[in-house]
Amino acid sequence: MLIGAIPERHRQSCDDANIDTLFRIARGRTPSGCVCAAGEMAKWFNTNYHYIVPELSINQAFKLGWQELFEQVSEAQQFRYKVKPVLIGPVTYLFLAKCAGEEFDKLTLLDSLLNVYQQILAKLAEQNIEWVQIDEPILALEIDDSYRSALKTSLDKLSGQGFKILLASYFDSVANCYQDIASYLVEGIHFDCVTGEPGIEKLDVLLRDEQILSLGIINGRKNEEIAYG
């Protein structure tokens, strides 16, 4: 919704995303009575949680769409909360998406997608956001060189926009991407310390002196806090 990647069957004639659009994508029907095939659901990595699979075409156009994120940030700021928005990373987004119709290399859409992400981040900067968390959990997978290169391209392009980026990964070890992570132009990195046994001493040496190291010690599957001595 935020990046305007709404399948045609879920769109309205006016092309404005609203709560009915959410119902069409998630349920296949709306309070107004429209009926269509809902979006496909798939497991979120190795958890029992699910997500709605994005559907992208070879000529996919992205645009800044639904404004709810910015409205929620503004609302939280009115109550004096220090807000850290969290976005699924553009490369993980493309990796998890499926081709609608003919198969194609989804990374051909990266430049267009990054342009919209830059617009999102620019609006957040206007809202005086200090940190934005970008989740790229595919770092914990065995990805090929094209996706590893895309991660570097993406983070280079999204950095330096007036706020700090916290890159987050989770669900398993990122040991296969240590050297890649060390080269990213981000202000902080978050690692999962519950699964994958990453070795904090190894992670710490990856970071430059000015970078922040964030460690996840809450088990998201069992809702248990893991204590480390």
C-alpha positions as YAML, in Angstrom:
chain: A
units: angstrom
residues:
- id: 1
  name: MET
  ca: [0.00, 0.00, 0.00]
- id: 2
  name: LEU
  ca: [2.77, 2.44, 0.98]
- id: 3
  name: ILE
  ca: [4.72, 1.92, -2.24]
- id: 4
  name: GLY
  ca: [1.68, 1.68, -4.52]
- id: 5
  name: ALA
  ca: [2.25, -1.98, -5.48]
- id: 6
  name: ILE
  ca: [-1.41, -2.98, -5.40]
- id: 7
  name: PRO
  ca: [-2.58, -5.77, -7.75]
- id: 8
  name: GLU
  ca: [-5.05, -4.62, -10.38]
- id: 9
  name: ARG
  ca: [-7.89, -6.80, -9.03]
- id: 10
  name: HIS
  ca: [-7.61, -5.02, -5.68]
- id: 11
  name: ARG
  ca: [-7.71, -1.50, -7.06]
- id: 12
  name: GLN
  ca: [-10.70, 0.81, -7.24]
- id: 13
  name: SER
  ca: [-11.53, 2.92, -10.26]
- id: 14
  name: CYS
  ca: [-10.39, 6.03, -8.40]
- id: 15
  name: ASP
  ca: [-7.04, 4.29, -7.66]
- id: 16
  name: ASP
  ca: [-6.93, 5.69, -4.12]
- id: 17
  name: ALA
  ca: [-5.88, 3.20, -1.47]
- id: 18
  name: ASN
  ca: [-8.14, 3.04, 1.56]
- id: 19
  name: ILE
  ca: [-9.47, 0.59, 4.14]
- id: 20
  name: ASP
  ca: [-11.48, -1.23, 1.46]
- id: 21
  name: THR
  ca: [-8.24, -1.86, -0.42]
- id: 22
  name: LEU
  ca: [-6.81, -3.52, 2.68]
- id: 23
  name: PHE
  ca: [-9.85, -5.79, 2.92]
- id: 24
  name: ARG
  ca: [-9.61, -6.74, -0.76]
- id: 25
  name: ILE
  ca: [-5.93, -7.68, -0.47]
- id: 26
  name: ALA
  ca: [-6.23, -9.55, 2.84]
- id: 27
  name: ARG
  ca: [-9.73, -11.06, 2.68]
- id: 28
  name: GLY
  ca: [-10.83, -10.91, -0.95]
- id: 29
  name: ARG
  ca: [-13.96, -8.99, -0.01]
- id: 30
  name: THR
  ca: [-14.85, -5.62, 1.47]
- id: 31
  name: PRO
  ca: [-17.64, -4.09, 3.55]
- id: 32
  name: SER
  ca: [-18.84, -2.49, 0.31]
- id: 33
  name: GLY
  ca: [-19.45, -5.93, -1.20]
- id: 34
  name: CYS
  ca: [-16.59, -6.22, -3.72]
- id: 35
  name: VAL
  ca: [-15.40, -9.83, -4.15]
- id: 36
  name: CYS
  ca: [-12.04, -10.87, -5.63]
- id: 37
  name: ALA
  ca: [-9.21, -13.30, -4.92]
- id: 38
  name: ALA
  ca: [-7.29, -12.37, -1.79]
- id: 39
  name: GLY
  ca: [-3.52, -12.12, -1.77]
- id: 40
  name: GLU
  ca: [-1.55, -15.32, -1.24]
- id: 41
  name: MET
  ca: [-0.23, -15.98, 2.25]
- id: 42
  name: ALA
  ca: [3.13, -17.60, 3.03]
- id: 43
  name: LYS
  ca: [5.16, -18.39, 6.14]
- id: 44
  name: TRP
  ca: [7.34, -15.55, 7.40]
- id: 45
  name: PHE
  ca: [10.76, -17.20, 7.13]
- id: 46
  name: ASN
  ca: [11.05, -20.09, 9.64]
- id: 47
  name: THR
  ca: [8.25, -18.92, 11.94]
- id: 48
  name: ASN
  ca: [4.56, -19.76, 12.17]
- id: 49
  name: TYR
  ca: [3.68, -16.15, 11.35]
- id: 50
  name: HIS
  ca: [2.43, -15.36, 7.84]
- id: 51
  name: TYR
  ca: [2.63, -12.46, 5.42]
- id: 52
  name: ILE
  ca: [0.73, -11.54, 2.26]
- id: 53
  name: VAL
  ca: [2.98, -12.18, -0.71]
- id: 54
  name: PRO
  ca: [3.56, -9.09, -2.89]
- id: 55
  name: GLU
  ca: [2.66, -9.59, -6.56]
- id: 56
  name: LEU
  ca: [4.94, -7.77, -9.00]
- id: 57
  name: SER
  ca: [4.89, -7.57, -12.78]
- id: 58
  name: ILE
  ca: [7.80, -7.08, -15.15]
- id: 59
  name: ASN
  ca: [6.64, -3.50, -15.80]
- id: 60
  name: GLN
  ca: [5.76, -2.81, -12.17]
- id: 61
  name: ALA
  ca: [5.40, 0.87, -11.30]
- id: 62
  name: PHE
  ca: [5.96, 2.04, -7.74]
- id: 63
  name: LYS
  ca: [4.73, 5.29, -6.26]
- id: 64
  name: LEU
  ca: [4.33, 6.77, -2.81]
- id: 65
  name: GLY
  ca: [0.85, 5.65, -1.80]
- id: 66
  name: TRP
  ca: [-1.06, 5.26, 1.43]
- id: 67
  name: GLN
  ca: [0.01, 7.89, 3.98]
- id: 68
  name: GLU
  ca: [-0.86, 5.99, 7.16]
- id: 69
  name: LEU
  ca: [2.79, 5.56, 8.25]
- id: 70
  name: PHE
  ca: [3.37, 9.30, 8.33]
- id: 71
  name: GLU
  ca: [0.04, 9.92, 10.05]
- id: 72
  name: GLN
  ca: [0.91, 7.38, 12.75]
- id: 73
  name: VAL
  ca: [4.33, 8.97, 13.27]
- id: 74
  name: SER
  ca: [2.72, 12.38, 13.65]
- id: 75
  name: GLU
  ca: [0.13, 11.04, 16.09]
- id: 76
  name: ALA
  ca: [2.79, 9.38, 18.26]
- id: 77
  name: GLN
  ca: [4.89, 12.55, 18.25]
- id: 78
  name: GLN
  ca: [1.92, 14.55, 19.50]
- id: 79
  name: PHE
  ca: [2.04, 12.34, 22.62]
- id: 80
  name: ARG
  ca: [5.79, 13.06, 22.90]
- id: 81
  name: TYR
  ca: [6.90, 9.56, 21.98]
- id: 82
  name: LYS
  ca: [10.34, 9.21, 20.41]
- id: 83
  name: VAL
  ca: [9.44, 7.34, 17.24]
- id: 84
  name: LYS
  ca: [11.63, 4.85, 15.37]
- id: 85
  name: PRO
  ca: [9.77, 3.73, 12.22]
- id: 86
  name: VAL
  ca: [10.51, 0.21, 10.98]
- id: 87
  name: LEU
  ca: [10.46, -0.62, 7.26]
- id: 88
  name: ILE
  ca: [10.91, -3.96, 5.57]
- id: 89
  name: GLY
  ca: [14.03, -3.55, 3.46]
- id: 90
  name: PRO
  ca: [13.59, -3.14, -0.29]
- id: 91
  name: VAL
  ca: [15.78, -6.14, -1.15]
- id: 92
  name: THR
  ca: [13.97, -8.50, 1.24]
- id: 93
  name: TYR
  ca: [10.70, -7.15, -0.17]
- id: 94
  name: LEU
  ca: [11.71, -8.07, -3.72]
- id: 95
  name: PHE
  ca: [13.13, -11.42, -2.62]
- id: 96
  name: LEU
  ca: [9.85, -12.42, -0.96]
- id: 97
  name: ALA
  ca: [7.61, -11.14, -3.77]
- id: 98
  name: LYS
  ca: [6.28, -13.35, -6.53]
- id: 99
  name: CYS
  ca: [6.08, -12.68, -10.23]
- id: 100
  name: ALA
  ca: [2.56, -11.90, -11.40]
- id: 101
  name: GLY
  ca: [2.42, -13.52, -14.83]
- id: 102
  name: GLU
  ca: [5.68, -14.26, -16.61]
- id: 103
  name: GLU
  ca: [8.84, -14.93, -14.62]
- id: 104
  name: PHE
  ca: [11.51, -12.21, -14.58]
- id: 105
  name: ASP
  ca: [14.46, -11.05, -12.50]
- id: 106
  name: LYS
  ca: [12.81, -9.09, -9.68]
- id: 107
  name: LEU
  ca: [16.03, -7.18, -9.01]
- id: 108
  name: THR
  ca: [15.42, -5.27, -12.26]
- id: 109
  name: LEU
  ca: [12.81, -3.36, -10.22]
- id: 110
  name: LEU
  ca: [15.28, -2.31, -7.51]
- id: 111
  name: ASP
  ca: [16.14, 1.16, -8.84]
- id: 112
  name: SER
  ca: [12.49, 2.11, -9.23]
- id: 113
  name: LEU
  ca: [11.68, 0.76, -5.77]
- id: 114
  name: LEU
  ca: [14.61, 2.61, -4.19]
- id: 115
  name: ASN
  ca: [13.31, 5.88, -5.62]
- id: 116
  name: VAL
  ca: [10.09, 5.43, -3.66]
- id: 117
  name: TYR
  ca: [11.97, 4.39, -0.52]
- id: 118
  name: GLN
  ca: [13.97, 7.61, -0.79]
- id: 119
  name: GLN
  ca: [10.71, 9.56, -0.92]
- id: 120
  name: ILE
  ca: [9.46, 7.70, 2.18]
- id: 121
  name: LEU
  ca: [12.67, 8.43, 4.06]
- id: 122
  name: ALA
  ca: [12.63, 12.07, 2.97]
- id: 123
  name: LYS
  ca: [9.13, 12.50, 4.44]
- id: 124
  name: LEU
  ca: [10.26, 10.84, 7.68]
- id: 125
  name: ALA
  ca: [13.23, 13.20, 7.80]
- id: 126
  name: GLU
  ca: [10.79, 16.12, 7.50]
- id: 127
  name: GLN
  ca: [9.07, 14.70, 10.59]
- id: 128
  name: ASN
  ca: [12.37, 14.99, 12.49]
- id: 129
  name: ILE
  ca: [12.87, 11.26, 12.86]
- id: 130
  name: GLU
  ca: [16.31, 10.41, 14.30]
- id: 131
  name: TRP
  ca: [16.45, 6.65, 13.59]
- id: 132
  name: VAL
  ca: [14.78, 4.48, 10.95]
- id: 133
  name: GLN
  ca: [15.07, 0.70, 11.24]
- id: 134
  name: ILE
  ca: [15.38, -1.18, 7.95]
- id: 135
  name: ASP
  ca: [14.81, -4.93, 8.25]
- id: 136
  name: GLU
  ca: [16.72, -7.14, 5.82]
- id: 137
  name: PRO
  ca: [16.22, -10.65, 7.24]
- id: 138
  name: ILE
  ca: [17.42, -12.27, 4.00]
- id: 139
  name: LEU
  ca: [20.91, -11.65, 5.40]
- id: 140
  name: ALA
  ca: [20.31, -14.82, 7.42]
- id: 141
  name: LEU
  ca: [19.68, -16.85, 4.25]
- id: 142
  name: GLU
  ca: [22.07, -18.28, 1.70]
- id: 143
  name: ILE
  ca: [21.57, -15.66, -1.00]
- id: 144
  name: ASP
  ca: [23.43, -15.42, -4.29]
- id: 145
  name: ASP
  ca: [25.84, -12.66, -5.30]
- id: 146
  name: SER
  ca: [23.16, -10.64, -7.11]
- id: 147
  name: TYR
  ca: [21.14, -10.17, -3.92]
- id: 148
  name: ARG
  ca: [24.27, -9.51, -1.86]
- id: 149
  name: SER
  ca: [25.25, -6.80, -4.32]
- id: 150
  name: ALA
  ca: [21.70, -5.41, -4.26]
- id: 151
  name: LEU
  ca: [21.86, -5.06, -0.46]
- id: 152
  name: LYS
  ca: [25.03, -2.97, -0.72]
- id: 153
  name: THR
  ca: [23.54, -0.82, -3.50]
- id: 154
  name: SER
  ca: [20.33, -0.32, -1.55]
- id: 155
  name: LEU
  ca: [21.92, 0.71, 1.75]
- id: 156
  name: ASP
  ca: [24.40, 3.01, 0.02]
- id: 157
  name: LYS
  ca: [21.57, 4.79, -1.76]
- id: 158
  name: LEU
  ca: [19.32, 5.10, 1.30]
- id: 159
  name: SER
  ca: [21.97, 6.40, 3.68]
- id: 160
  name: GLY
  ca: [22.87, 10.02, 4.33]
- id: 161
  name: GLN
  ca: [19.36, 11.49, 4.25]
- id: 162
  name: GLY
  ca: [19.41, 13.36, 7.54]
- id: 163
  name: PHE
  ca: [18.73, 10.52, 9.98]
- id: 164
  name: LYS
  ca: [20.39, 7.32, 11.19]
- id: 165
  name: ILE
  ca: [19.71, 3.86, 9.78]
- id: 166
  name: LEU
  ca: [19.57, 0.78, 12.01]
- id: 167
  name: LEU
  ca: [19.95, -2.30, 9.80]
- id: 168
  name: ALA
  ca: [18.25, -5.32, 11.39]
- id: 169
  name: SER
  ca: [18.40, -9.02, 10.64]
- id: 170
  name: TYR
  ca: [16.93, -11.95, 12.55]
- id: 171
  name: PHE
  ca: [15.86, -15.62, 12.60]
- id: 172
  name: ASP
  ca: [19.38, -17.03, 12.14]
- id: 173
  name: SER
  ca: [23.08, -16.33, 11.99]
- id: 174
  name: VAL
  ca: [24.44, -13.82, 9.47]
- id: 175
  name: ALA
  ca: [27.95, -15.28, 9.57]
- id: 176
  name: ASN
  ca: [27.94, -15.81, 5.80]
- id: 177
  name: CYS
  ca: [27.53, -12.04, 5.29]
- id: 178
  name: TYR
  ca: [29.91, -10.66, 7.95]
- id: 179
  name: GLN
  ca: [32.22, -8.94, 5.50]
- id: 180
  name: ASP
  ca: [29.32, -7.53, 3.50]
- id: 181
  name: ILE
  ca: [27.77, -6.08, 6.66]
- id: 182
  name: ALA
  ca: [31.06, -4.44, 7.63]
- id: 183
  name: SER
  ca: [30.95, -2.42, 4.38]
- id: 184
  name: TYR
  ca: [27.41, -1.06, 4.76]
- id: 185
  name: LEU
  ca: [27.01, 2.69, 5.22]
- id: 186
  name: VAL
  ca: [24.65, 2.51, 8.19]
- id: 187
  name: GLU
  ca: [24.84, 4.00, 11.67]
- id: 188
  name: GLY
  ca: [23.78, 0.89, 13.55]
- id: 189
  name: ILE
  ca: [23.34, -2.87, 13.11]
- id: 190
  name: HIS
  ca: [20.95, -5.19, 14.97]
- id: 191
  name: PHE
  ca: [21.67, -8.92, 15.28]
- id: 192
  name: ASP
  ca: [19.58, -11.83, 16.57]
- id: 193
  name: CYS
  ca: [21.26, -13.36, 19.63]
- id: 194
  name: VAL
  ca: [18.55, -15.97, 20.23]
- id: 195
  name: THR
  ca: [19.10, -18.12, 17.14]
- id: 196
  name: GLY
  ca: [22.22, -18.86, 15.19]
- id: 197
  name: GLU
  ca: [24.65, -18.22, 18.07]
- id: 198
  name: PRO
  ca: [26.31, -15.28, 16.31]
- id: 199
  name: GLY
  ca: [29.11, -14.65, 18.83]
- id: 200
  name: ILE
  ca: [28.97, -11.09, 20.14]
- id: 201
  name: GLU
  ca: [32.75, -10.72, 20.10]
- id: 202
  name: LYS
  ca: [32.74, -11.42, 16.35]
- id: 203
  name: LEU
  ca: [29.92, -8.98, 15.69]
- id: 204
  name: ASP
  ca: [31.54, -6.19, 17.68]
- id: 205
  name: VAL
  ca: [34.71, -6.17, 15.59]
- id: 206
  name: LEU
  ca: [32.63, -5.75, 12.43]
- id: 207
  name: LEU
  ca: [31.49, -2.30, 13.46]
- id: 208
  name: ARG
  ca: [33.29, 0.97, 13.13]
- id: 209
  name: ASP
  ca: [33.82, 3.02, 16.28]
- id: 210
  name: GLU
  ca: [30.96, 5.38, 15.46]
- id: 211
  name: GLN
  ca: [28.41, 2.61, 14.80]
- id: 212
  name: ILE
  ca: [25.83, 1.27, 17.26]
- id: 213
  name: LEU
  ca: [25.57, -2.47, 18.01]
- id: 214
  name: SER
  ca: [22.02, -3.64, 18.86]
- id: 215
  name: LEU
  ca: [21.36, -7.17, 20.11]
- id: 216
  name: GLY
  ca: [18.05, -9.04, 20.15]
- id: 217
  name: ILE
  ca: [17.59, -11.25, 23.22]
- id: 218
  name: ILE
  ca: [13.81, -11.74, 23.14]
- id: 219
  name: ASN
  ca: [12.58, -14.99, 21.62]
- id: 220
  name: GLY
  ca: [9.86, -13.88, 19.21]
- id: 221
  name: ARG
  ca: [8.43, -17.38, 18.92]
- id: 222
  name: LYS
  ca: [8.07, -18.18, 22.63]
- id: 223
  name: ASN
  ca: [7.93, -14.66, 24.02]
- id: 224
  name: GLU
  ca: [10.68, -15.57, 26.48]
- id: 225
  name: GLU
  ca: [13.53, -13.35, 27.49]
- id: 226
  name: ILE
  ca: [16.90, -15.05, 27.17]
- id: 227
  name: ALA
  ca: [19.37, -14.13, 29.90]
- id: 228
  name: TYR
  ca: [23.05, -13.90, 29.10]
- id: 229
  name: GLY
  ca: [25.75, -13.96, 31.79]
...
